[in-house]
Amino acid sequence: MEKIEIRDDAAIAKVGRALASPTRLRILRVLAEKEMSNAELAQALGGTEANASAQTKILLDAGLLTCQYDKGVHGLRKICATRVNQIIVTL
């Protein structure tokens, strides 16, 4: 994990929107402990895989997660991990 500093207004807004959801904050905390697939994450959160996938996409687009693809039982599965443990916003 790393510390990121964001200065660009658009990036600040994107990260702010990503962090505005309690579910996405829980995802960051869970993934800080260990990387997981969307199916594992859905089970850990007590939600659906579709919702976990949608939420991780928002976090990935904001630059807060890293994801890679691995072989699964029925094709590929997306494995995600928290990219950051600290975010510094410079105005």
C-alpha positions as CSV (number, residue, x, y, z in Angstrom):
1,M,0.0,0.0,0.0
2,E,1.1,3.5,-0.6
3,K,0.3,7.1,0.3
4,I,-1.2,9.2,-2.6
5,E,-1.4,12.9,-2.9
6,I,-4.0,14.4,-5.2
7,R,-4.0,18.0,-6.3
8,D,-6.1,18.0,-9.5
9,D,-9.7,19.2,-8.9
10,A,-11.2,16.5,-11.0
11,A,-9.2,13.8,-9.2
12,I,-10.2,15.2,-5.8
13,A,-13.9,15.2,-6.8
14,K,-13.6,11.6,-8.1
15,V,-11.9,10.3,-4.9
16,G,-14.4,12.3,-2.8
17,R,-17.3,10.6,-4.5
18,A,-15.7,7.2,-4.1
19,L,-15.2,7.8,-0.4
20,A,-18.7,9.1,0.1
21,S,-20.2,5.6,0.4
22,P,-20.1,3.7,3.6
23,T,-20.1,0.5,1.6
24,R,-17.0,1.6,-0.4
25,L,-15.3,2.6,2.8
26,R,-16.0,-1.0,4.2
27,I,-14.6,-2.4,1.0
28,L,-11.4,-0.5,1.4
29,R,-11.0,-1.6,5.0
30,V,-11.8,-5.3,4.2
31,L,-9.3,-5.3,1.2
32,A,-6.7,-3.6,3.4
33,E,-6.6,-6.9,5.3
34,K,-6.3,-9.2,2.3
35,E,-7.0,-9.2,-1.4
36,M,-10.3,-10.8,-2.5
37,S,-12.3,-11.6,-5.6
38,N,-15.7,-9.9,-6.0
39,A,-17.4,-13.1,-5.0
40,E,-15.4,-13.3,-1.7
41,L,-15.9,-9.6,-1.1
42,A,-19.7,-9.9,-1.6
43,Q,-19.7,-12.8,0.9
44,A,-17.7,-10.7,3.4
45,L,-20.0,-7.8,3.1
46,G,-23.2,-9.8,3.0
47,G,-24.2,-8.4,-0.4
48,T,-24.4,-9.5,-4.0
49,E,-21.5,-10.1,-6.4
50,A,-23.0,-7.5,-8.8
51,N,-23.0,-4.8,-6.1
52,A,-19.5,-5.7,-5.1
53,S,-18.4,-5.5,-8.7
54,A,-20.0,-2.1,-9.2
55,Q,-18.5,-0.7,-6.0
56,T,-15.0,-1.9,-6.7
57,K,-15.2,-0.4,-10.2
58,I,-15.8,3.0,-8.7
59,L,-12.9,2.6,-6.3
60,L,-10.7,1.3,-9.1
61,D,-11.6,4.3,-11.3
62,A,-10.7,6.6,-8.5
63,G,-7.3,5.0,-8.2
64,L,-7.9,3.5,-4.8
65,L,-7.7,-0.2,-5.7
66,T,-5.5,-2.4,-7.8
67,C,-7.1,-5.4,-9.6
68,Q,-5.8,-8.3,-11.5
69,Y,-7.4,-11.3,-13.2
70,D,-6.8,-14.9,-12.2
71,K,-8.1,-18.2,-13.3
72,G,-11.4,-19.1,-11.7
73,V,-13.6,-22.2,-11.8
74,H,-15.7,-20.8,-14.7
75,G,-13.2,-18.4,-16.4
76,L,-11.5,-15.4,-15.0
77,R,-12.1,-13.8,-11.6
78,K,-11.1,-10.3,-10.7
79,I,-8.9,-10.1,-7.6
80,C,-8.8,-6.6,-5.9
81,A,-6.6,-5.1,-3.2
82,T,-6.5,-1.7,-1.5
83,R,-3.8,0.5,-3.2
84,V,-3.6,3.2,-0.5
85,N,-3.6,3.5,3.2
86,Q,-3.4,7.3,3.2
87,I,-4.8,10.0,1.0
88,I,-3.6,13.6,1.1
89,V,-5.7,16.2,-0.6
90,T,-3.9,19.5,-1.4
91,L,-6.1,22.4,-2.2
